[in-house]
Amino acid sequence: MSEVESITARRGGARAARRAARAAPLPDNLRPVMPGMTGGRYKPLLEADVVKIHRAALDVLEQIGLADAPPSGIEYMTRAGAQLTPQGRLLFPRSLVEDTLARAGRHFVLHGQDPKHDLEPWGSRVYFGTAGAAVHIVNAKTGEYRDSTTQDLYNIARVVDTLDHLHFYQRSVVCRELVEPLEMDVNTAYACVSGTTKHVGTSWVRPEHLEASLEMLHLIAGGEEQWRARPFVSQSNCFVVPPLKFAYDACLCLETAVRGGMPVLLLSAGQAGATAPAALATALVQEVAECLAGLVYVNAIKPGAPAIFGTWCFVSDLRTGAMSGGSPEQALLSAASAQLSHYYDLTGGTASGMSDAKLPDIQSGYEKAYNHALVGNAGVNLIYESAGMLASLLGFSMESLLIDNDIIGAVQRTIKGIDVSDESLSLETIRKVCLEGPGHFLGADQTLQRMQKEYVYPSVGDRSSPNEWVVQGRPGIVERAVRKLDTILADHYPTHIPDAVDEAIRARLPIRLPREAMRRPVKT
Amino acid sequence: MSEVESITARRGGARAARRAARAAPLPDNLRPVMPGMTGGRYKPLLEADVVKIHRAALDVLEQIGLADAPPSGIEYMTRAGAQLTPQGRLLFPRSLVEDTLARAGRHFVLHGQDPKHDLEPWGSRVYFGTAGAAVHIVNAKTGEYRDSTTQDLYNIARVVDTLDHLHFYQRSVVCRELVEPLEMDVNTAYACVSGTTKHVGTSWVRPEHLEASLEMLHLIAGGEEQWRARPFVSQSNCFVVPPLKFAYDACLCLETAVRGGMPVLLLSAGQAGATAPAALATALVQEVAECLAGLVYVNAIKPGAPAIFGTWCFVSDLRTGAMSGGSPEQALLSAASAQLSHYYDLTGGTASGMSDAKLPDIQSGYEKAYNHALVGNAGVNLIYESAGMLASLLGFSMESLLIDNDIIGAVQRTIKGIDVSDESLSLETIRKVCLEGPGHFLGADQTLQRMQKEYVYPSVGDRSSPNEWVVQGRPGIVERAVRKLDTILADHYPTHIPDAVDEAIRARLPIRLPREAMRRPVKT
C-alpha cells in the first residue's frame, strides 16, 4: 500500500466511522443540547443596576400603584395589606411586596401530559416555546396572509410535538373562524392539548370559559386530583393594561386559575415608548412593578401558588408608534428581564424571536437570532414567541416554525458553552498529531468522541458548498422546510387522548375540530 | 374641541415633532451607536478557564513548539530565546513568552486615511469590518456565483466607505482576472485604498510585492515618514499553517511588514476537527499557542511593533470535514477569543458573520446574527468577515453587505446596553402619565429625547405592517438592498487620492483598474 493509499484508506475509515456514529441514536447524556440548558453568561445589566430597578419598582408600587382592580381583587389585595386610594388606585407598601417575595411559589415543575416533557424552569435553566396570538397564517412561498383557524392551531401543535428544540406549546394562533367567545376559548385549549403532550399555555377571556375548560382538563388527567397533581396547562394572563391598570376580565380569569390549580403566567406587555416609558430602564421598572403587583394578587388568593414572572416588555418604533418585535432594544429588554427574575429567584418568562419581517427572509433570521442568542444566554427560564412568528406577532409561518427550531438548536449550543475540563484540555491529541500523526485531526479519536457531544447539526439549514448546491438545483431553505413540514403533517397524529375521553369531552363541550381532521387520512 | 379631537391633535403634534427630530442630522454624542462601543457583558468562559487555556498554550509552546520557520525567522526567534530541536521545531520557553507579553505593543491606533475613521481597538471596544477572501460574487436574485474581479473589490470598498456600521475594510474578494501574483497583490491593495478612507487590511504572498506596495502607500501618505506616523493599511498574515507549523512565505511577508511600519494581523485560522482539535477548548489552546508564537516572532524583529492577536478558530462540520462558518460552535470560539485577548490586554481580532448559506436568506441572517450578537457582546476589538460573506467565505454578496450593515447596527445597539442612570430611572414620567396624563407615553418629553439616543433604526430592514407591505407590492429586503446599492454605486466615487498621486502610482506599478472605472460616468 503506497503512503497515499494508506492515508486515503485511513481517512476513508475515519469517515465511515463518523457516518456510523452519526447514524446511531444518541443517548441523552451524549446529545449536544437538551431542554433546560443553563444560561446566564450574558448579563446586560450590572448587579447594582438590577437593585436600582428593583427599588424603583417598589417606589412605583408604593407611590403610584395600580388602578382598575375588580372588586374581588380589591378585596383580596387590601386584605393582604394593599391600600385603596380615594381615586381607586391600589398602593402596595414595600413590606407587602417583600413578604410576598419571601413566600411566593418557586421551583415548581411545569408538567407535560407526557412526563418526559416536564420542565424545571428555575435557576438559569432555559426552555423555548411558542406563544401568540397571531391572527394570520403566512404562506412563506407567496407572501399571502390568511386568517388562522382551529385546524392551524392543531396542526402547529402536532408539528411542535415533533420538534426537539421547542419545549412547550403556548397557543400560537387565534381560531378566527370561531366567533363565539366560549367556543373560541374552549376549542383553543382543546386543539393545543390534543396536538401535543408537551406543556401547554393558553388564555381565556372569561372565567366561565376557564371553568368549562377545566372540566375538559380533569377528564384528560383522569380526575381533578390528578389534574392538580400534574397541571399540564398554564394560563397566559394579561392581568394588566400598562401603564399600571388592572384588566378586569383577565383578573377574574386569574382568580379562577389560581383556585383551579393552574399555573399562571403573569404577563405584563407594556410597549416602551407607547404604553411603557421610552427609556428602557424605566420601562423595566414599570414591568417589574406590574408583575410584582400580579404576584401580590396571586399570593393573596393562595400563598405559594405557581406564577411565572412575565416581564414581556415590548418596543415601539418611535417613528411610527408601531411595535417592533425584532429590534435590538427588544433583545436588551427581554435579556435584562432574566436578571430581574434571577434576582428574585422566581421563574421568569419573556418573549424573544418576534420579527418585524413579513416572510421567513434574512431579516426574520437575523432579528430572531440576535434576540434568541442574547435572551437565551441571559438565562430566561421560559422563552415565549420563539418560533414561527412574523410581522411583530401578526403572522405565523409553519415553515418558519421548522427553521426557527434550527435557530433555537444553535442558540442552545451556545448556551451550553465550552467544556474546559482536563479531558477536553488534554494536549496529547495535539502532540500526537503534530509529532507522530497525520498532521490533521480529521480521524483523531477525540474528533469522533466530540462530534456528537460538542457539535450540533441543523435540520433544515444547509451547509453544502456552492458547487454541490448548484448541482442540487439551488434549493432554498423554505423549500426544504416545506418538504419536511409536509412529512410531519402527513405522519404525526398524536393519540395520547383515548377515544373514550375525547367522546366525553365532546359530549360536554362544543368542540368544533372534527374527529376526522385528527386522524391520518385513510388512503384510498 | 372634543376630547377625541384634542387627543388626535396632541398625538399629531407629537408625531410631527418626532418626524422633525428624526429629520435633523444627529450630533455624535446623540447617535444611538458609534464605532467602538464597549462590549464584554457576555463571557462564554469562566475566568479560571481562561487561565487554564493560557497555561495549556504555554505548555504547547514549551513542549511541542512550531515547525517550518524560515531561516530568518529561526535566526530572529532563537536570538530572542527560542530553542531549535534536532527535528527542526522551535520551542518557546515560558519565560520568553511571558517577557514578550510584557513588552508587546498595546493600545495602538489603526489609522484611516481620513483621521475621522481612526480606530482605537483596545480594552473591550468593538469595531466591525470586512475580510475575505471570497472568490465569487453572488447574484442575490438569481443565485449565480461568478468569479470576483478587481472592479468588484473597488466597488465593495466604495460601498463600505458609505456604511455607518463598517469601521474598516479588509479586502473582501480576490481579483480573479489577475493571474500574475505581483499584479494581484499590488492591485488588491490599490483597489482597497482607492475605494475608502477607512483603515484597510490586505495580504501579500511575497515580500517583494509588499515592498512594491509600500512604495504606493508612501506616495499616498506623502512620504515614508508620514506613512510610518499614520500607517493606514495593516497586513493580514497567515503566518501559521495549523497545527503548529510556520508558513514560509507568509513569515517573510511578516518580517517585511514589521520592518516597514505596517501593523500585522497575526492570523491563525485552524479549523476545529480538521487542522485544530475537535474539542473546542483544545482548539483554543492551539490557536492561542500559535498567536503567542507569532507575537514572539514580531517582537523579536521589533519590540513593541503593532500586532493584532488574530485567533480565528474556524469550525468543521464533522460529518463532512467541510468548514462551517455559521455554526454555533463558531460563535463560541470567536467569542471566547475575546476573553483571551482581554486577559493579555492585547488587541484581539477574530471572525464573525460567516454564513454557510449560499444566498442572503433566513439561514444567512440567523447565522450572522447569533455570531455577531455573541462575538460583539464578548467585546472582540476587531471583528472581521462581518458583512457580505456567504458559503463559508467562498461567496460575497453586495446586497448582503448592505443588509449585514443593518445587523451590525442592531448588534452595536445591544452592545451599548441599557442606560440605568438617575435620569433614565426618573419615575416622574410614569407618575405624570398615570396620574395626570394621557395614559400613554407616545408624546412624553422623555420619549422624544430617547428616540434618537436609545433607539436604532434599520436602513434596509422593514417594519411596515402586513397591510402596508401588501399595498407596497410585498417588496423583499433584497430588492430594497439592490435599490440602495445602485444609488451608492452610481453616486459615491471617493476622490481622496489626488490625480497627481494616482498618476505617480500608475507610473511605478502595474495598476490594472482603469481610471475611468473610478470616476462617475459622464451622462450623455
Boltz contact constraints between the chains, C-beta under 6 A:
constraints:
  - contact:
      token1: [A, 22]
      token2: [B, 319]
      max_distance: 6.0
  - contact:
      token1: [A, 41]
      token2: [B, 43]
      max_distance: 6.0
  - contact:
      token1: [A, 41]
      token2: [B, 44]
      max_distance: 6.0
  - contact:
      token1: [A, 42]
      token2: [B, 42]
      max_distance: 6.0
  - contact:
      token1: [A, 43]
      token2: [B, 41]
      max_distance: 6.0
  - contact:
      token1: [A, 44]
      token2: [B, 41]
      max_distance: 6.0
  - contact:
      token1: [A, 44]
      token2: [B, 417]
      max_distance: 6.0
  - contact:
      token1: [A, 44]
      token2: [B, 418]
      max_distance: 6.0
  - contact:
      token1: [A, 49]
      token2: [B, 420]
      max_distance: 6.0
  - contact:
      token1: [A, 52]
      token2: [B, 420]
      max_distance: 6.0
  - contact:
      token1: [A, 56]
      token2: [B, 425]
      max_distance: 6.0
  - contact:
      token1: [A, 64]
      token2: [B, 431]
      max_distance: 6.0
  - contact:
      token1: [A, 64]
      token2: [B, 434]
      max_distance: 6.0
  - contact:
      token1: [A, 143]
      token2: [B, 474]
      max_distance: 6.0
  - contact:
      token1: [A, 145]
      token2: [B, 466]
      max_distance: 6.0
  - contact:
      token1: [A, 243]
      token2: [B, 433]
      max_distance: 6.0
  - contact:
      token1: [A, 243]
      token2: [B, 434]
      max_distance: 6.0
  - contact:
      token1: [A, 244]
      token2: [B, 434]
      max_distance: 6.0
  - contact:
      token1: [A, 273]
      token2: [B, 447]
      max_distance: 6.0
  - contact:
      token1: [A, 274]
      token2: [B, 440]
      max_distance: 6.0
  - contact:
      token1: [A, 274]
      token2: [B, 442]
      max_distance: 6.0
  - contact:
      token1: [A, 275]
      token2: [B, 440]
      max_distance: 6.0
  - contact:
      token1: [A, 277]
      token2: [B, 429]
      max_distance: 6.0
  - contact:
      token1: [A, 277]
      token2: [B, 441]
      max_distance: 6.0
  - contact:
      token1: [A, 278]
      token2: [B, 446]
      max_distance: 6.0
  - contact:
      token1: [A, 278]
      token2: [B, 447]
      max_distance: 6.0
  - contact:
      token1: [A, 278]
      token2: [B, 450]
      max_distance: 6.0
  - contact:
      token1: [A, 279]
      token2: [B, 424]
      max_distance: 6.0
  - contact:
      token1: [A, 279]
      token2: [B, 446]
      max_distance: 6.0
  - contact:
      token1: [A, 279]
      token2: [B, 450]
      max_distance: 6.0
  - contact:
      token1: [A, 280]
      token2: [B, 418]
      max_distance: 6.0
  - contact:
      token1: [A, 281]
      token2: [B, 418]
      max_distance: 6.0
  - contact:
      token1: [A, 281]
      token2: [B, 420]
      max_distance: 6.0
  - contact:
      token1: [A, 281]
      token2: [B, 424]
      max_distance: 6.0
  - contact:
      token1: [A, 281]
      token2: [B, 425]
      max_distance: 6.0
  - contact:
      token1: [A, 286]
      token2: [B, 430]
      max_distance: 6.0
  - contact:
      token1: [A, 317]
      token2: [B, 463]
      max_distance: 6.0
  - contact:
      token1: [A, 318]
      token2: [B, 451]
      max_distance: 6.0
  - contact:
      token1: [A, 318]
      token2: [B, 455]
      max_distance: 6.0
  - contact:
      token1: [A, 319]
      token2: [B, 22]
      max_distance: 6.0
  - contact:
      token1: [A, 321]
      token2: [B, 442]
      max_distance: 6.0
  - contact:
      token1: [A, 324]
      token2: [B, 463]
      max_distance: 6.0
  - contact:
      token1: [A, 328]
      token2: [B, 410]
      max_distance: 6.0
  - contact:
      token1: [A, 328]
      token2: [B, 413]
      max_distance: 6.0
  - contact:
      token1: [A, 328]
      token2: [B, 414]
      max_distance: 6.0
  - contact:
      token1: [A, 329]
      token2: [B, 455]
      max_distance: 6.0
  - contact:
      token1: [A, 331]
      token2: [B, 414]
      max_distance: 6.0
  - contact:
      token1: [A, 332]
      token2: [B, 414]
      max_distance: 6.0
  - contact:
      token1: [A, 332]
      token2: [B, 418]
      max_distance: 6.0
  - contact:
      token1: [A, 336]
      token2: [B, 418]
      max_distance: 6.0
  - contact:
      token1: [A, 356]
      token2: [B, 463]
      max_distance: 6.0
  - contact:
      token1: [A, 358]
      token2: [B, 466]
      max_distance: 6.0
  - contact:
      token1: [A, 358]
      token2: [B, 469]
      max_distance: 6.0
  - contact:
      token1: [A, 360]
      token2: [B, 362]
      max_distance: 6.0
  - contact:
      token1: [A, 361]
      token2: [B, 362]
      max_distance: 6.0
  - contact:
      token1: [A, 361]
      token2: [B, 477]
      max_distance: 6.0
  - contact:
      token1: [A, 362]
      token2: [B, 360]
      max_distance: 6.0
  - contact:
      token1: [A, 362]
      token2: [B, 361]
      max_distance: 6.0
  - contact:
      token1: [A, 362]
      token2: [B, 364]
      max_distance: 6.0
  - contact:
      token1: [A, 362]
      token2: [B, 365]
      max_distance: 6.0
  - contact:
      token1: [A, 362]
      token2: [B, 403]
      max_distance: 6.0
  - contact:
      token1: [A, 362]
      token2: [B, 477]
      max_distance: 6.0
  - contact:
      token1: [A, 363]
      token2: [B, 461]
      max_distance: 6.0
  - contact:
      token1: [A, 363]
      token2: [B, 477]
      max_distance: 6.0
  - contact:
      token1: [A, 364]
      token2: [B, 362]
      max_distance: 6.0
  - contact:
      token1: [A, 365]
      token2: [B, 362]
      max_distance: 6.0
  - contact:
      token1: [A, 365]
      token2: [B, 365]
      max_distance: 6.0
  - contact:
      token1: [A, 365]
      token2: [B, 366]
      max_distance: 6.0
  - contact:
      token1: [A, 366]
      token2: [B, 365]
      max_distance: 6.0
  - contact:
      token1: [A, 366]
      token2: [B, 369]
      max_distance: 6.0
  - contact:
      token1: [A, 366]
      token2: [B, 407]
      max_distance: 6.0
  - contact:
      token1: [A, 369]
      token2: [B, 366]
      max_distance: 6.0
  - contact:
      token1: [A, 369]
      token2: [B, 369]
      max_distance: 6.0
  - contact:
      token1: [A, 369]
      token2: [B, 370]
      max_distance: 6.0
  - contact:
      token1: [A, 370]
      token2: [B, 369]
      max_distance: 6.0
  - contact:
      token1: [A, 370]
      token2: [B, 373]
      max_distance: 6.0
  - contact:
      token1: [A, 370]
      token2: [B, 411]
      max_distance: 6.0
  - contact:
      token1: [A, 373]
      token2: [B, 370]
      max_distance: 6.0
  - contact:
      token1: [A, 373]
      token2: [B, 373]
      max_distance: 6.0
  - contact:
      token1: [A, 373]
      token2: [B, 374]
      max_distance: 6.0
  - contact:
      token1: [A, 374]
      token2: [B, 373]
      max_distance: 6.0
  - contact:
      token1: [A, 374]
      token2: [B, 414]
      max_distance: 6.0
  - contact:
      token1: [A, 391]
      token2: [B, 466]
      max_distance: 6.0
  - contact:
      token1: [A, 394]
      token2: [B, 466]
      max_distance: 6.0
  - contact:
      token1: [A, 403]
      token2: [B, 362]
      max_distance: 6.0
  - contact:
      token1: [A, 407]
      token2: [B, 366]
      max_distance: 6.0
  - contact:
      token1: [A, 410]
      token2: [B, 328]
      max_distance: 6.0
  - contact:
      token1: [A, 411]
      token2: [B, 370]
      max_distance: 6.0
  - contact:
      token1: [A, 413]
      token2: [B, 328]
      max_distance: 6.0
  - contact:
      token1: [A, 414]
      token2: [B, 328]
      max_distance: 6.0
  - contact:
      token1: [A, 414]
      token2: [B, 331]
      max_distance: 6.0
  - contact:
      token1: [A, 414]
      token2: [B, 332]
      max_distance: 6.0
  - contact:
      token1: [A, 414]
      token2: [B, 374]
      max_distance: 6.0
  - contact:
      token1: [A, 417]
      token2: [B, 44]
      max_distance: 6.0
  - contact:
      token1: [A, 418]
      token2: [B, 44]
      max_distance: 6.0
  - contact:
      token1: [A, 418]
      token2: [B, 280]
      max_distance: 6.0
  - contact:
      token1: [A, 418]
      token2: [B, 281]
      max_distance: 6.0
  - contact:
      token1: [A, 418]
      token2: [B, 332]
      max_distance: 6.0
  - contact:
      token1: [A, 418]
      token2: [B, 336]
      max_distance: 6.0
  - contact:
      token1: [A, 420]
      token2: [B, 49]
      max_distance: 6.0
  - contact:
      token1: [A, 420]
      token2: [B, 52]
      max_distance: 6.0
  - contact:
      token1: [A, 420]
      token2: [B, 281]
      max_distance: 6.0
  - contact:
      token1: [A, 424]
      token2: [B, 279]
      max_distance: 6.0
  - contact:
      token1: [A, 424]
      token2: [B, 281]
      max_distance: 6.0
  - contact:
      token1: [A, 425]
      token2: [B, 56]
      max_distance: 6.0
  - contact:
      token1: [A, 425]
      token2: [B, 281]
      max_distance: 6.0
  - contact:
      token1: [A, 427]
      token2: [B, 60]
      max_distance: 6.0
  - contact:
      token1: [A, 429]
      token2: [B, 277]
      max_distance: 6.0
  - contact:
      token1: [A, 430]
      token2: [B, 286]
      max_distance: 6.0
  - contact:
      token1: [A, 431]
      token2: [B, 64]
      max_distance: 6.0
  - contact:
      token1: [A, 433]
      token2: [B, 243]
      max_distance: 6.0
  - contact:
      token1: [A, 434]
      token2: [B, 64]
      max_distance: 6.0
  - contact:
      token1: [A, 434]
      token2: [B, 243]
      max_distance: 6.0
  - contact:
      token1: [A, 434]
      token2: [B, 244]
      max_distance: 6.0
  - contact:
      token1: [A, 440]
      token2: [B, 274]
      max_distance: 6.0
  - contact:
      token1: [A, 440]
      token2: [B, 275]
      max_distance: 6.0
  - contact:
      token1: [A, 441]
      token2: [B, 277]
      max_distance: 6.0
  - contact:
      token1: [A, 442]
      token2: [B, 274]
      max_distance: 6.0
  - contact:
      token1: [A, 442]
      token2: [B, 321]
      max_distance: 6.0
  - contact:
      token1: [A, 446]
      token2: [B, 278]
      max_distance: 6.0
  - contact:
      token1: [A, 446]
      token2: [B, 279]
      max_distance: 6.0
  - contact:
      token1: [A, 447]
      token2: [B, 273]
      max_distance: 6.0
  - contact:
      token1: [A, 447]
      token2: [B, 278]
      max_distance: 6.0
  - contact:
      token1: [A, 450]
      token2: [B, 278]
      max_distance: 6.0
  - contact:
      token1: [A, 450]
      token2: [B, 279]
      max_distance: 6.0
  - contact:
      token1: [A, 451]
      token2: [B, 318]
      max_distance: 6.0
  - contact:
      token1: [A, 455]
      token2: [B, 318]
      max_distance: 6.0
  - contact:
      token1: [A, 455]
      token2: [B, 329]
      max_distance: 6.0
  - contact:
      token1: [A, 461]
      token2: [B, 363]
      max_distance: 6.0
  - contact:
      token1: [A, 463]
      token2: [B, 317]
      max_distance: 6.0
  - contact:
      token1: [A, 463]
      token2: [B, 324]
      max_distance: 6.0
  - contact:
      token1: [A, 463]
      token2: [B, 356]
      max_distance: 6.0
  - contact:
      token1: [A, 466]
      token2: [B, 145]
      max_distance: 6.0
  - contact:
      token1: [A, 466]
      token2: [B, 358]
      max_distance: 6.0
  - contact:
      token1: [A, 466]
      token2: [B, 391]
      max_distance: 6.0
  - contact:
      token1: [A, 466]
      token2: [B, 394]
      max_distance: 6.0
  - contact:
      token1: [A, 469]
      token2: [B, 358]
      max_distance: 6.0
  - contact:
      token1: [A, 474]
      token2: [B, 143]
      max_distance: 6.0
  - contact:
      token1: [A, 477]
      token2: [B, 361]
      max_distance: 6.0
  - contact:
      token1: [A, 477]
      token2: [B, 362]
      max_distance: 6.0
  - contact:
      token1: [A, 477]
      token2: [B, 363]
      max_distance: 6.0
